[in-house]
Amino acid sequence: MDASQLTPQQAAEIYLRVRDAFDYLAKLQRRMEEREFYRGDRLYLEVVTARHSVQLLADDLHRMACGAAYTGTGKPPPTVPS
């Protein structure tokens, strides 16, 4: 199985859970910045990296939930016969 086999409903269910994780990481990053966390601190950098990765995942899942085909499997997109 690969991601292209998820139904829009399955993608939507996963998206809702991933969105919660993204919201938490975004709030954590904002709090760290408000407390003037050193931007070179390893923990801060890991939070920023995790937030970015989760955002990419959420974006893909959202597109899939809306019915867009997923083409990130490393396989070429299917061709439509003419």
SERO-4910 file (N, C-alpha, C, O; in steps of 0.05 Angstrom, whole numbers):
BEGIN
 pado doro    nc1    nc2    nc3   cac1   cac2   cac3    cc1    cc2    cc3    oc1    oc2    oc3
  Met    A     17    -24      0      0      0      0     18     25      0     40     25     11
  Asp    A      8     46    -12     21     72    -10      0     94     -7    -24     88     -7
  Ala    A      9    118     -4     -9    140      2    -30    145    -19    -52    155    -13
  Ser    A    -24    137    -44    -44    142    -65    -69    124    -62    -89    129    -75
  Gln    A    -67    105    -44    -90     87    -40   -108     96    -18   -129     83    -12
  Leu    A   -101    117     -4   -119    128     17   -143    141      4   -141    154    -17
  Thr    A   -166    137     16   -190    151      7   -190    179     17   -176    185     37
  Pro    A   -205    197      5   -207    224     16   -216    224     45   -207    241     61
  Gln    A   -234    207     52   -243    205     80   -221    197     99   -218    209    120
  Gln    A   -205    177     91   -182    169    108   -162    192    111   -152    197    133
  Ala    A   -156    205     88   -138    228     89   -148    250    108   -133    262    122
  Ala    A   -175    254    107   -187    275    124   -184    268    154   -179    285    170
  Glu    A   -188    242    160   -186    234    188   -157    237    198   -153    246    221
  Ile    A   -138    229    182   -110    232    190   -103    262    192    -89    270    211
  Tyr    A   -113    278    173   -108    307    173   -116    320    200   -102    336    211
  Leu    A   -140    312    209   -150    324    234   -131    319    258   -127    337    274
  Arg    A   -119    296    259   -101    289    280    -74    304    277    -62    314    296
  Val    A    -65    304    252    -39    318    246    -42    348    251    -23    361    260
  Arg    A    -65    359    244    -69    387    249    -66    394    278    -55    415    285
  Asp    A    -76    377    296    -73    382    325    -43    383    332    -35    400    348
  Ala    A    -28    365    321      1    364    327     14    390    316     31    402    330
  Phe    A      6    399    292     17    423    281     10    447    299     27    464    305
  Asp    A    -15    449    308    -24    471    325     -7    472    350      2    493    359
  Tyr    A     -2    448    362     14    447    387     42    457    382     53    473    397
  Leu    A     55    448    360     82    455    354     84    485    348    103    499    355
  Ala    A     64    496    334     64    524    327     62    541    353     76    561    355
  Lys    A     45    533    371     43    547    397     68    545    413     77    565    425
  Leu    A     80    521    413    106    518    428    127    536    416    142    548    431
  Gln    A    129    537    390    150    554    378    144    584    385    163    598    391
  Arg    A    119    592    383    112    619    390    119    626    419    130    647    425
  Arg    A    113    607    437    120    611    466    151    613    469    160    630    485
  Met    A    165    596    456    194    597    458    205    624    448    223    635    460
  Glu    A    193    634    427    202    660    416    194    683    435    210    702    438
  Glu    A    171    681    447    162    702    466    181    702    490    185    724    502
  Arg    A    191    679    498    209    678    521    238    682    512    257    678    528
  Glu    A    242    690    487    268    697    476    287    673    477    311    677    484
  Phe    A    277    650    471    294    626    468    316    632    448    310    644    427
  Tyr    A    340    624    454    362    627    435    356    612    409    351    588    410
  Arg    A    357    626    387    349    614    361    368    592    351    360    576    334
  Gly    A    391    591    363    410    569    356    408    545    375    423    526    371
  Asp    A    391    547    395    387    525    414    377    500    399    359    502    382
  Arg    A    388    477    406    381    452    392    351    446    395    339    438    375
  Leu    A    340    449    419    312    443    423    295    462    406    275    453    393
  Tyr    A    301    487    406    286    506    389    287    498    360    266    498    346
  Leu    A    311    492    350    314    484    322    298    458    316    287    455    294
  Glu    A    297    440    335    282    415    331    252    421    330    238    408    314
  Val    A    242    439    346    214    447    345    207    460    318    187    453    307
  Val    A    224    477    309    220    490    283    220    470    261    202    470    243
  Thr    A    239    451    261    240    430    241    215    412    242    204    405    221
  Ala    A    207    404    266    184    387    269    159    401    259    142    389    246
  Arg    A    156    427    266    132    442    257    131    443    227    110    440    215
  His    A    154    448    215    155    449    186    148    422    173    133    422    154
  Ser    A    159    401    183    153    374    173    123    367    176    111    357    157
  Val    A    112    373    199     84    367    204     66    385    186     45    376    177
  Gln    A     75    409    180     60    427    162     59    415    134     39    415    121
  Leu    A     82    405    125     83    392     98     64    368     97     49    365     77
  Leu    A     64    352    118     47    329    119     17    337    119      1    326    105
  Ala    A     11    357    136    -17    367    137    -26    378    110    -49    373    102
  Asp    A     -8    392     96    -15    403     70    -22    381     50    -42    383     36
  Asp    A     -5    360     49    -10    338     31    -37    324     39    -53    318     21
  Leu    A    -41    319     64    -66    306     73    -90    322     66   -111    312     59
  His    A    -88    348     70   -111    366     64   -118    365     34   -141    363     27
  Arg    A    -97    366     17   -102    364    -12   -115    337    -19   -134    336    -35
  Met    A   -105    316     -6   -116    289    -11   -145    287     -1   -162    275    -15
  Ala    A   -151    300     21   -178    299     32   -197    314     14   -221    309     13
  Cys    A   -187    334     -1   -203    349    -19   -206    335    -46   -218    346    -65
  Gly    A   -193    312    -49   -196    296    -74   -173    299    -93   -174    287   -115
  Ala    A   -153    314    -86   -130    317   -104   -113    291   -104   -110    279    -82
  Ala    A   -103    283   -126    -87    258   -128    -61    263   -114    -49    284   -116
  Tyr    A    -51    243   -100    -25    244    -87     -4    234   -106     -7    211   -116
  Thr    A     16    249   -112     37    241   -131     64    239   -118     84    238   -132
  Gly    A     65    238    -92     91    238    -78    101    210    -72    118    207    -54
  Thr    A     92    190    -86    100    163    -80    126    154    -94    136    132    -90
  Gly    A    137    172   -110    161    164   -126    153    151   -152    170    145   -169
  Lys    A    127    147   -156    118    135   -181    108    158   -199     99    178   -189
  Pro    A    110    154   -225     99    176   -242     69    177   -239     56    157   -234
  Pro    A     57    201   -243     28    203   -241     15    186   -263     27    183   -284
  Pro    A     -9    176   -258    -22    160   -278    -28    177   -303    -35    200   -300
  Thr    A    -27    165   -326    -33    180   -350    -62    173   -358    -72    151   -353
  Val    A    -74    192   -370   -102    188   -379   -101    182   -409    -89    197   -425
  Pro    A   -113    159   -417   -113    152   -445   -127    173   -461   -148    183   -452
  Ser    A   -117    179   -485   -131    199   -502   -149    186   -522   -162    201   -537
***
